[in-house]
Amino acid sequence: MPKSKLLIIGYSSFARRRIIPSLKKHKKFNYCICSKSNKINSKKKILYNNYEDALKKFNPDIVYISTINSLHYSYAKKILIKGFNVIVDKPIALNFKHSKYLLNIAKRKKLLLAEATMFNYHRVFNVIKKECNGFDKIEHIKSDLNHPLILSPKQIGKIKGDCEYDMAIYASSIIRLFMKNEIKNLSVNRNYFKNTRIVKNFYIKTNSKKSTYFGNFAFEREYSQQIIFYTKDKIIYSPQRIFALPYNNNLEIIVKTKNKFKKIKVKKDDCINNFFKLVLIALKNKKYNFFYKTILQDGKNRNIINKY
């Protein structure tokens, strides 16, 4: 079976650290990279500096957009119009209006459009679901996603990469995955960098008929990533780095019951690899509703978050 041709537009840190290693391991893709800011380097598979040349000469089956946030929408729009299947790093767009516009193009042209929010495709969530006796048994969820500041506020503003643009997708996904989008009340508190409207951190609180959720998202803090699930009689602690789980390590979750702790080992897995498997199945069957629905639901949730 011939390999699927995948063109990566942009040479982001995420593409270098996670996407490219996963593609190498997957072995079902023939990929190359188009980067305006890097020299042609055949060893690194950077073969193009102009995306139009890359589309014409490489003629990919899928285009993966991994540029700065502010360019996601414009690239996705142009490439969908040209008739190519598209995957976009999160966030797919900076507002819900643009997300819906991209979806309309994809549906009209019968193309794949997917947002690369991949953390939940790891086997660890199957183990957590089993320990919860189903996600519908969850009564409360708490998430933390904090990391030290890497860029200056000015740089963050330029690329539209503030805490809310970059991290609200995770809050949206938690609402979709574990609360079935049935939120009744939602409040958001934000802190900004001094003398700017650039979000430094935000806190979200919401509830559905069955559960409540509190999320803490921040720049300029000690690195921390975890989701904690509370049921009637258990507390289940996810592994650290839950939103960016390493693909080459065995993991463990911790379950607390009657004040006793139990460690459960989870075999190593690659959520990015699993995501691409679903992409290939969708392309083979030409059925993209799963990815369309995910974009729409997460976009609606982000839209609610951004209004508060």
Beta strands, then each sheet from edge to edge (+ up, - down):
strand 1: 4-9
strand 2: 29-34
strand 3: 46-48
strand 4: 62-65
strand 5: 85-89
strand 6: 113-116
strand 7: 140-147
strand 8: 185-192
strand 9: 199-207
strand 10: 212-219
strand 11: 224-230
strand 12: 235-237
strand 13: 251-257
strand 14: 260-266
sheet 1: 3+ 2+ 1+ 4+ 5+ 6+
sheet 2: 8+ 9- 10+ 7+ 11- 12+ 13- 14+
end
